[in-house]
Amino acid sequence: MLDLPQLFACAAALSGSAGLLYTGVLFVVALVSVLAPTAERRKDARTTLGILVRRRSR
């Protein structure tokens, strides 16, 4: 049976990995929104970035 500290360690590692992946995706989309060769691709990337970073009211 899995003990609690090991479960917390796995959950922390998974959470950290997901955070790093999300940050990487944001970085790539932001880079594309600036460096894309066509205006349409830049607009699409900015729209996607806006969706990913959208803040929700509390």
C-alpha positions in Angstrom: 0.0 0.0 0.0 1.2 3.5 -0.8 2.0 5.6 2.2 1.0 9.3 2.4 4.4 11.0 2.0 5.1 9.1 -1.2 1.7 10.1 -2.5 2.4 13.7 -1.8 5.8 13.6 -3.5 4.3 12.1 -6.6 1.5 14.7 -6.6 4.0 17.5 -6.2 6.1 16.1 -9.0 3.1 15.8 -11.3 1.9 19.3 -10.4 5.4 20.8 -11.1 5.6 19.0 -14.4 2.2 20.3 -15.5 3.2 23.8 -14.5 6.4 23.6 -16.5 4.6 22.2 -19.5 1.9 25.0 -19.3 4.7 27.7 -19.0 6.5 26.2 -22.0 3.3 26.3 -24.1 2.7 29.9 -23.1 6.3 30.8 -24.1 6.0 29.1 -27.5 2.7 30.7 -28.3 4.0 34.1 -27.2 7.1 33.6 -29.4 4.9 32.7 -32.4 2.7 35.7 -31.9 5.7 37.9 -32.3 7.8 36.0 -34.9 5.3 34.4 -37.2 5.9 35.3 -40.9 2.3 36.1 -41.7 -0.1 38.5 -40.1 -2.8 35.8 -40.0 -0.6 33.4 -38.0 0.4 36.2 -35.6 -3.3 37.1 -35.0 -4.2 33.4 -34.4 -1.3 33.1 -32.0 -2.4 36.2 -30.1 -5.9 34.9 -29.9 -4.7 31.6 -28.5 -2.5 33.4 -26.0 -5.5 35.5 -24.9 -7.5 32.3 -24.3 -4.7 30.6 -22.3 -4.0 33.6 -20.1 -7.6 34.7 -19.6 -8.4 35.7 -16.1 -11.6 34.7 -14.5 -13.5 36.9 -12.2 -13.9 35.7 -8.6 
